[in-house]
Amino acid sequence: MEGLLGIARLLGYGAWTRALKLALAISLAASATAAQAEEVTIAALGDSLTQGYGLPQGEGFVPQLEAWLAAQGADVEVLNAGVSGDTTAGGLSRVAWTLTPEVDAIIVALGGNDLLRGIDPAASRANLEGILTAARKAGVEVLLVGLDAPGNYGPDYKAAFDSMYPDLAEDYDALYFESFLKGLSDLPDRGQAMRDYMQEDGIHPSAKGVALIVEAMGPTVLELVERAR
């Protein structure tokens, strides 16, 4: 642009003015393009915990996460791809149309309903692997959110279920966050946390509970954003 302005000075005031306007327009367009390039779109693929079951619009996981990221200065759009009652198989069945061209990264938070149904961890692992494979093919960065199985299915089931998340994250070079409910389960008094931060069903977090969940997971999501840029 400096060369353009130099030529315009030689040509006279009118050419100088036109060149100045052109240079300004080019500069503004370049700035807008750069700003657009910094925007990151994340799809949150999950079940009712992701979807925001039982909460008013704006108080679920996705809107609270997006607001938290904005407060950290991150320009991020989070898409709600949570479906209440969904299993890892359900997530696999819809991952292809979740990974639209504008999606730069994906949070995968599935497995709770597999636990409720006692699904074989080998099947859950295969489904999650299919989701991670699809993300890899799409060139999309992944944050895999884990979950701890209860002991009522026996130690072998628990060991197989619990280990599939960190194992797959390592195999696919994905970011790993140990538990969706970590922000609540790490509180010193679990009983009090259940009363203060869960809905009446004892399964889904309240809006205040979601805020703690987002605060705990947020730094790892910021890592995901940086990877996706």
Protein Blocks (a to p, Z undefined) as FASTA:
>chain_A
ZZmmmmmmmnojklmmmmmmmmmmmmmmmmmmmmmmmpccddddddfklnogoiaehiam
klmmmmmmmmnopacddddfbdehiafklmmmmmmmmmgfklmbdcddehjlmmmnopaf
klmmmmmmmmmmmmmmnopacddddddddfknojklmmmmmmmmmmmmmmnopacdfbfk
lmmmmpmblmlmmmmmpcfkomaccfklmmmmmmmmmmmmmmmmmmmZZ
